[in-house]
Amino acid sequence: MHKTSIKLALALSLLVGLVARAGESPDKAFEALKTYDWGSDRAALQPIEAAVTAAHGDAAARKALEARLAEALKTEAPQAAKDFVCRQLSLIGTAECVPALAPLLLDEKLAHMGRYALERIPDEAAVQALRDALPKAEGLRKVGVIQSLGVRRDAASVAALIPLLSDANAQIAGAAAGSLGAIGNAEAAKALGEFLTKAPDALKLAAADANLACAERLLADGKKTEALAIYKTLSKPELPKHVQVAAQRGMLAAMRQK
C-alpha cells in the first residue's frame, strides 16, 4: 500500500474512533473518574470531554454535565481526576459550580486548578469566590488569588489589594502590584504611583512594570491624560533604562491618540 494511502487509512481510523467515543454515554467515564490518577489511561475520560464539546449550544446538557462535574469535586477522587474536572468546568462552568470550586482555593494541591477554572467562568460569583478567598489564603495560594483577581481585572478588589503592597512577603507585594497594574483604574494608578516612590529595592522593578501596565490600560481605556502622567514619571533618569524607553514610547503613543 502507498504511504499516502496508509496515512489516510490511519487518519480515517482515528476519526472513526473519535466519532464513536463522542456518541458514548459519559456514565462509564464518570465511574472511571473516581479512581483516575496520574498514569491512568486518559482515553477512559474522553467521553466526558466529548460530551462537554457536544453540549455547546445545549443549555440543558451543559447544566447536567456541570452538576456531575461539580459533584465529583466533593468526592475523594484523586488530585489528577479533580484537575481534569476543573479543566472541564473552565469550559462550561457557571455560577452553579462555584460553591464546589471555591474551597479548592485554599487547598495546597488544587488551588492552581481551582483558580484556573474560576478565572474563566464569566460570572460575578466566580470573582466573588476569589475575593472571599483573598484574606483567608496564605503564601503561594494568596499570591495565586491576587494574580487571578488581576486576570479578571476586578476593580472591586483594588481596596483590598492596595494594603498588600506593604506586605512583608515580597511575592505577595509584587503580585499585588502586578494585579493593580492589570486592573489599571484611577484608584490603582494612585496607589502604584505612591508605591513607586517607596518600594524596597527588591520590588522597584516590579513597581515600575506595574505602573507601565497601568498606564497602558488607562490609555487603552481612553484616559490619555492619566496615562501620560504615569509615563512622564517613568521617564525619570533614576529609573532603569528599559523602563524609561518604554515610558517614552508610551508617551508617543498617547500623543498620537485622538
C-alpha positions as CSV (number, residue, x, y, z in Angstrom):
1,M,0.0,0.0,0.0
2,H,1.2,3.5,-0.9
3,K,2.5,5.6,2.1
4,T,-0.2,8.3,1.5
5,S,-2.9,5.6,1.5
6,I,-1.6,4.2,4.8
7,K,-1.7,7.7,6.3
8,L,-5.2,8.3,5.1
9,A,-6.3,4.9,6.4
10,L,-4.8,5.7,9.8
11,A,-6.4,9.1,9.9
12,L,-9.8,7.6,9.0
13,S,-9.5,5.0,11.7
14,L,-8.7,7.7,14.3
15,L,-11.6,9.8,13.1
16,V,-14.0,6.8,13.3
17,G,-12.7,6.1,16.9
18,L,-13.3,9.7,18.0
19,V,-16.8,9.8,16.5
20,A,-17.7,6.6,18.2
21,R,-16.4,7.9,21.6
22,A,-18.4,11.2,21.1
23,G,-21.5,9.1,21.0
24,E,-20.7,7.1,24.1
25,S,-22.5,7.8,27.3
26,P,-20.2,9.5,29.8
27,D,-21.5,7.3,32.6
28,K,-18.6,4.9,32.5
29,A,-16.2,7.8,32.3
30,F,-17.6,9.3,35.4
31,E,-17.1,5.9,37.1
32,A,-13.5,5.9,35.9
33,L,-13.1,9.4,37.2
34,K,-13.5,8.2,40.8
35,T,-10.1,6.4,40.6
36,Y,-8.4,8.2,37.8
37,D,-4.8,9.1,38.7
38,W,-1.6,10.2,37.0
39,G,-0.5,7.4,34.6
40,S,-4.1,6.1,34.1
41,D,-5.4,5.7,30.6
42,R,-6.7,9.2,29.6
43,A,-8.9,7.5,26.9
44,A,-11.3,6.5,29.7
45,L,-12.2,10.1,30.3
46,Q,-12.7,11.1,26.6
47,P,-16.4,10.5,26.6
48,I,-16.7,13.3,29.2
49,E,-14.6,15.6,27.0
50,A,-16.7,14.7,24.0
51,A,-19.9,15.4,26.0
52,V,-18.6,18.8,27.0
53,T,-17.8,19.6,23.4
54,A,-21.2,18.3,22.2
55,A,-23.1,20.3,24.8
56,H,-22.1,23.5,23.2
57,G,-25.3,25.4,22.5
58,D,-27.4,22.9,24.5
59,A,-28.1,24.6,27.8
60,A,-29.8,21.6,29.4
61,A,-26.9,19.2,28.6
62,R,-24.4,21.7,29.8
63,K,-26.2,22.2,33.1
64,A,-26.4,18.4,33.7
65,L,-22.7,17.9,32.9
66,E,-21.7,20.8,35.1
67,A,-23.7,19.4,38.0
68,R,-22.0,16.0,37.7
69,L,-18.5,17.5,37.4
70,A,-19.1,19.8,40.4
71,E,-20.3,16.8,42.4
72,A,-17.0,15.0,41.6
73,L,-15.1,17.7,43.3
74,K,-16.8,16.9,46.5
75,T,-15.7,13.2,46.5
76,E,-12.4,11.6,47.5
77,A,-11.3,11.3,43.9
78,P,-7.5,11.7,43.3
79,Q,-5.9,15.0,42.5
80,A,-5.5,14.1,38.8
81,A,-9.2,13.5,38.5
82,K,-10.1,16.8,40.1
83,D,-7.6,18.6,37.9
84,F,-9.4,17.1,34.9
85,V,-12.8,18.2,36.3
86,C,-11.5,21.8,36.8
87,R,-10.4,21.9,33.2
88,Q,-13.9,20.8,32.0
89,L,-15.6,23.3,34.3
90,S,-13.4,26.1,32.9
91,L,-15.2,25.4,29.6
92,I,-18.8,25.0,30.7
93,G,-18.9,26.3,34.3
94,T,-21.4,28.8,35.6
95,A,-22.3,30.2,39.0
96,E,-23.8,26.8,39.8
97,C,-20.4,25.1,40.2
98,V,-18.6,28.0,42.0
99,P,-19.5,26.6,45.5
100,A,-17.7,23.4,44.6
101,L,-14.7,25.2,43.2
102,A,-14.3,27.9,45.9
103,P,-12.9,25.5,48.6
104,L,-10.1,24.5,46.2
105,L,-8.6,28.0,46.5
106,L,-7.3,27.1,50.0
107,D,-6.2,23.6,49.0
108,E,-2.4,23.2,48.7
109,K,-2.6,20.8,45.8
110,L,-5.7,22.0,44.0
111,A,-5.6,25.8,44.4
112,H,-4.0,26.4,41.0
113,M,-6.6,24.4,39.1
114,G,-9.4,25.9,41.1
115,R,-8.2,29.4,40.1
116,Y,-7.8,28.2,36.5
117,A,-11.5,27.4,36.3
118,L,-12.7,30.4,38.2
119,E,-10.7,32.8,36.1
120,R,-12.6,31.5,33.0
121,I,-16.1,31.3,34.4
122,P,-17.8,34.5,33.1
123,D,-20.0,35.1,36.2
124,E,-19.7,37.5,39.1
125,A,-20.0,34.6,41.5
126,A,-16.6,33.3,40.3
127,V,-14.9,36.7,41.0
128,Q,-16.6,36.9,44.4
129,A,-15.2,33.5,45.3
130,L,-11.7,34.9,44.6
131,R,-12.4,38.0,46.6
132,D,-13.6,35.9,49.6
133,A,-10.5,33.7,49.5
134,L,-8.1,36.7,49.5
135,P,-8.0,37.3,53.3
136,K,-8.0,33.5,54.0
137,A,-5.3,32.3,51.7
138,E,-1.7,32.2,52.7
139,G,1.7,32.0,51.0
140,L,1.7,31.0,47.4
141,R,-2.1,30.4,47.5
142,K,-2.5,34.0,48.4
143,V,-0.2,35.1,45.6
144,G,-2.3,33.0,43.2
145,V,-5.6,34.5,44.3
146,I,-4.1,38.0,43.9
147,Q,-2.9,37.2,40.4
148,S,-6.3,35.8,39.4
149,L,-8.0,39.0,40.6
150,G,-5.7,40.8,38.2
151,V,-6.5,38.5,35.4
152,R,-10.2,39.2,36.0
153,R,-9.4,43.0,36.2
154,D,-11.6,43.2,39.3
155,A,-11.9,46.8,40.2
156,A,-13.9,45.9,43.3
157,S,-10.7,44.2,44.7
158,V,-8.5,47.3,44.4
159,A,-9.2,48.5,48.0
160,A,-8.2,45.0,49.3
161,L,-5.1,44.8,47.1
162,I,-3.6,48.2,48.0
163,P,-2.6,47.3,51.6
164,L,-0.8,44.2,50.3
165,L,1.7,46.5,48.6
166,S,3.3,46.8,52.0
167,D,3.2,43.1,52.8
168,A,6.4,41.7,54.3
169,N,6.3,38.9,51.8
170,A,7.8,40.2,48.6
171,Q,5.9,37.8,46.5
172,I,2.6,39.0,47.8
173,A,3.6,42.6,47.5
174,G,4.8,42.1,43.9
175,A,1.7,40.2,42.9
176,A,-0.5,42.9,44.4
177,A,1.4,45.5,42.3
178,G,1.1,43.4,39.1
179,S,-2.7,42.9,39.6
180,L,-3.2,46.6,40.3
181,G,-1.4,47.4,37.1
182,A,-3.6,44.9,35.2
183,I,-6.8,46.4,36.7
184,G,-5.5,49.8,35.7
185,N,-8.1,52.2,37.0
186,A,-7.6,55.6,38.7
187,E,-7.5,54.2,42.2
188,A,-4.9,51.6,41.3
189,A,-2.9,54.2,39.4
190,K,-2.7,56.4,42.5
191,A,-1.6,53.6,44.8
192,L,1.0,52.4,42.3
193,G,2.4,55.9,41.9
194,E,3.0,56.1,45.6
195,F,4.4,52.6,45.7
196,L,6.9,53.5,43.0
197,T,8.5,56.1,45.4
198,K,8.8,53.9,48.4
199,A,9.1,50.3,47.1
200,P,12.1,48.4,48.6
201,D,15.0,47.7,46.2
202,A,13.8,44.2,45.6
203,L,10.5,45.5,44.3
204,K,11.4,48.6,42.4
205,L,11.4,46.9,39.1
206,A,8.0,45.2,39.8
207,A,6.7,48.7,40.8
208,A,7.9,50.2,37.6
209,D,6.5,47.4,35.5
210,A,3.1,47.6,37.3
211,N,3.0,51.4,36.6
212,L,3.7,50.8,33.0
213,A,1.0,48.2,32.7
214,C,-1.4,50.6,34.5
215,A,-0.6,53.4,32.0
216,E,-1.1,51.1,29.1
217,R,-4.5,50.0,30.5
218,L,-5.6,53.6,31.1
219,L,-4.5,54.6,27.6
220,A,-6.4,51.7,26.1
221,D,-9.5,52.9,28.1
222,G,-9.1,56.3,26.5
223,K,-7.7,58.0,29.6
224,K,-4.9,59.8,27.8
225,T,-4.2,62.4,30.5
226,E,-3.8,59.9,33.3
227,A,-1.7,57.6,31.2
228,L,0.6,60.5,30.2
229,A,1.2,61.5,33.8
230,I,2.4,58.0,34.6
231,Y,4.6,57.8,31.5
232,K,6.3,61.1,32.5
233,T,7.0,59.8,36.0
234,L,8.5,56.7,34.5
235,S,10.8,58.7,32.2
236,K,12.9,59.9,35.1
237,P,16.6,59.2,34.7
238,E,16.9,57.3,38.1
239,L,14.7,54.5,36.7
240,P,16.1,51.6,34.7
241,K,16.9,52.5,31.1
242,H,14.4,50.0,29.6
243,V,11.6,51.5,31.8
244,Q,12.5,55.0,30.5
245,V,12.4,53.7,26.9
246,A,9.0,52.0,27.4
247,A,7.6,55.2,29.0
248,Q,8.8,57.3,26.2
249,R,7.2,55.0,23.7
250,G,4.0,55.2,25.7
251,M,4.1,59.0,25.7
252,L,4.4,58.9,21.9
253,A,1.5,56.5,21.6
254,A,-0.6,58.7,23.9
255,M,0.2,61.8,21.9
256,R,-0.9,60.1,18.7
257,Q,-4.2,59.1,20.2
258,K,-7.1,61.2,19.1
